[in-house]
Amino acid sequence: MPFVLDNSVVSGWYLDDQATPYTEAIASLLTDDQAWVPAIWELELTNVLRTACIRQRLDAQRAQQVLAHIALLPIEVDRHAVPRSELLALSLRFGLSSYDAAYLELALRRQMPVASKDGALMAAALASGVGLVGG
């Protein structure tokens, strides 16, 4: 079943201190399932890699390899233009950052569960009825 993939899970695929059994389980789902992400995910992913390079947790070559590997996965970037007013309403209703509201909006619009390690986003996915992957 397709699902919305939060960057908090993806980070566990290439940063050892972010890896958990849950991140590994979600990675294995991508052999049979497809994940969807909002367009903001591309910026978040790149920024996490940049920060990891600056903190010397990854080198630039490894960060590029991560990007190349992720590009091969069945992760679809949703480029639907969401009204800012809708993101604000979701942010306020569920106590989310505007970034996390983009993930929730995608899950609601596509009626897909969310894969996340972020507590606020997880709670919002449950409260909104879309649910969690593996939860």
C-alpha positions as CSV (number, residue, x, y, z in Angstrom):
1,M,0.0,0.0,0.0
2,P,1.4,3.4,-0.9
3,F,2.4,5.7,2.0
4,V,3.7,9.2,2.7
5,L,7.4,9.1,3.7
6,D,8.8,11.6,6.2
7,N,12.4,12.6,6.0
8,S,12.8,11.6,9.7
9,V,12.6,8.0,8.4
10,V,14.9,8.5,5.4
11,S,17.6,9.9,7.6
12,G,17.8,6.6,9.4
13,W,18.8,4.9,6.1
14,Y,22.2,6.7,6.0
15,L,22.9,8.2,9.4
16,D,23.8,5.5,11.9
17,D,22.5,7.4,14.9
18,Q,19.1,7.9,13.3
19,A,18.7,4.2,12.3
20,T,16.1,2.2,14.1
21,P,14.2,-1.1,13.5
22,Y,11.4,1.1,12.2
23,T,13.5,2.9,9.6
24,E,14.8,-0.4,8.4
25,A,11.3,-1.8,8.2
26,I,10.1,1.1,6.2
27,A,13.1,0.8,3.8
28,S,12.2,-2.8,3.2
29,L,8.6,-1.8,2.3
30,L,10.0,0.0,-0.7
31,T,10.7,-3.4,-2.4
32,D,7.0,-3.8,-3.0
33,D,5.4,-0.4,-2.2
34,Q,5.7,3.1,-3.4
35,A,6.3,6.2,-1.1
36,W,5.1,9.7,-1.7
37,V,6.7,12.8,-0.5
38,P,5.8,16.5,-0.7
39,A,8.2,18.7,-2.7
40,I,9.6,20.2,0.5
41,W,11.2,16.7,1.1
42,E,13.8,17.3,-1.5
43,L,15.0,20.4,0.3
44,E,14.9,18.7,3.7
45,L,16.8,15.7,2.4
46,T,19.5,17.9,0.9
47,N,19.8,20.0,4.0
48,V,20.2,16.9,6.3
49,L,23.0,15.7,4.0
50,R,24.6,19.1,4.0
51,T,24.5,19.3,7.8
52,A,25.9,15.7,8.0
53,C,28.8,16.8,5.8
54,I,29.5,19.9,7.9
55,R,29.5,17.9,11.1
56,Q,31.8,15.3,9.4
57,R,29.3,12.5,9.7
58,L,29.4,12.0,6.0
59,D,31.7,13.2,3.3
60,A,30.5,14.9,0.2
61,Q,31.2,11.9,-2.0
62,R,29.0,9.7,0.3
63,A,26.3,12.3,0.4
64,Q,26.2,12.3,-3.4
65,Q,26.0,8.5,-3.3
66,V,23.1,8.7,-0.9
67,L,21.3,11.0,-3.4
68,A,22.0,8.6,-6.3
69,H,20.7,5.7,-4.3
70,I,17.5,7.4,-3.2
71,A,16.8,8.5,-6.8
72,L,16.5,4.8,-7.6
73,L,13.9,4.1,-5.0
74,P,10.1,4.2,-5.7
75,I,9.7,7.6,-4.1
76,E,7.3,9.9,-5.9
77,V,7.6,13.6,-5.3
78,D,4.1,15.2,-5.3
79,R,4.3,18.7,-6.9
80,H,0.7,19.6,-6.3
81,A,0.5,23.3,-5.3
82,V,-1.1,23.4,-1.9
83,P,-2.6,26.8,-0.8
84,R,-0.6,28.3,2.0
85,S,-3.9,28.9,3.8
86,E,-4.5,25.2,3.9
87,L,-1.0,24.5,5.3
88,L,-1.5,27.1,7.9
89,A,-4.8,25.7,8.9
90,L,-3.4,22.2,9.3
91,S,-0.4,23.6,11.2
92,L,-2.6,25.4,13.7
93,R,-5.1,22.6,14.0
94,F,-2.6,19.8,14.7
95,G,0.3,21.8,16.3
96,L,2.7,21.1,13.4
97,S,5.4,23.1,11.6
98,S,4.4,24.1,8.2
99,Y,6.9,21.6,6.8
100,D,5.2,18.7,8.7
101,A,1.8,20.1,7.6
102,A,2.9,19.5,4.0
103,Y,3.3,15.8,4.8
104,L,0.0,15.6,6.5
105,E,-1.8,17.4,3.7
106,L,-0.4,15.0,1.2
107,A,-1.5,12.0,3.4
108,L,-5.0,13.5,3.7
109,R,-5.3,14.3,0.0
110,R,-4.1,10.9,-1.1
111,Q,-5.6,9.0,1.8
112,M,-2.3,7.3,2.7
113,P,-0.8,6.4,6.0
114,V,2.4,8.2,7.2
115,A,5.8,6.7,7.9
116,S,7.5,9.0,10.4
117,K,9.6,9.2,13.6
118,D,8.4,12.7,14.3
119,G,6.1,12.7,17.4
120,A,3.9,15.6,16.3
121,L,3.5,14.4,12.8
122,M,2.7,10.9,14.1
123,A,0.1,12.2,16.5
124,A,-1.5,14.4,13.7
125,A,-1.6,11.4,11.3
126,L,-3.5,9.4,14.0
127,A,-5.8,12.2,15.0
128,S,-6.7,13.0,11.4
129,G,-7.5,9.4,10.6
130,V,-4.9,8.7,7.9
131,G,-2.9,6.6,10.4
132,L,0.7,5.4,10.5
133,V,2.6,2.8,8.6
134,G,3.1,0.0,11.0
135,G,1.0,1.6,13.6
